[in-house]
Amino acid sequence: MFKNKNVLVTGGTGMIGRELVQLLLDRGAKIRVASLDEPVDFFEEVEFHKVDLTNYENCEMICEGMDYVFHVAGIKASAEMPKIKPLNYFIPLVKFNINMMEAAFKAGVNWYLYTSSYGVYAPSEISHEDDMWKTFPSDNDKLPGWAKRMGELQAEGYKIQYDWDNISIVRPANVYGKWDNFELETAMVIPSLIRKAEEAGKGGTMSVWGDGTPIRDFIHSKDVARGMVFAVENKITEPLNLGSGIGVNIGKLATSIANKFECDVEFDSSKPNGDHKRILDMSRAYSYGYENSVSVDDGIEETIEWYLDNKDNKLDFRHDPFKD
């Protein structure tokens, strides 16, 4: 399907993007990557463009001549940052999501993948794809959640107005893996815990926000990339959850990571927990034949090893360009 085809990956220098680029190269695709981040140790065979996707003309330029577009670019943040500086996430997300889908449509691409998020869901123990529009995003993900929902509405609009339904939508859970963001101000759960444990060191104590009771669904970046390719290869047009379908207790996760660094854990109950339980229902993906390949235990081992190998010289390029 992808052999000798022109494929654009936005956000291709990031954690998911790098895994996706590798999968597409393995399938013989000709890859173009668009990102704000300068690539470190990137693929020599990939055509790279450093562009701001909030500018529509840039989106038109990078979509020209493409057969497939995987729109993976996003803004990663800790649970607290969108509450403190919500517009730093909402405005660019809305702009480049709208720009990219419109540019891809006008360029006549064969298929488009839109990366949504588990943040579109209301607090619920199990999140089912078809329940999304019955509720509202959690207050903990309010603006980013609505920004992602607007992208899904845009996709619906092309179907209604132009009968263009060549769009796959994926909603990943908490993603982690190599090339993650380990900056404590903006890092998500697993990279934040890894960095805190490493900095605490043997015999030290790392502080963890909340009381450790929340339960989350985690998926390795490699499996997210596999799910994206799977959705496009199978021309799946209904939204697809990408998670493990299994809840992981944050307290147990923190303790497990701390044990690897031989440090102790101290839970700071004065800090917010966030929603108590968030797990994605994976029935739809499984019904199509999709399966994950990386367990949480194996994935965390790999992520820790990568972090320790690269923390001194390859972390500086991962930043939040809108946080200032």
Secondary structure, DSSP 8 states (H G I E B T S, - for coil): --TT-EEEEETTTSHHHHHHHHHHHHTT-EEEEEESS--SS--TTSEEEE--TTSHHHHHHHHTT-SEEEE-------SSHHHHSTHHHHHHHHHHHHHHHHHHHHHT-SEEEEE--GGGS-SEEEE-GGGGGGS---GGGHHHHHHHHHHHHHHHHHHHHH----EEEEEE-EEE-TT----TTT--HHHHHHHHHHHH-TT-EEEEES-S--EE-EEEHHHHHHHHHHHHHTT--S-EEES-S--EEHHHHHHHHHHHHT-EEEEETTS---SSEEEE--HHHHHHT------HHHHHHHHHHHHHHHTTTSSTT---TT--
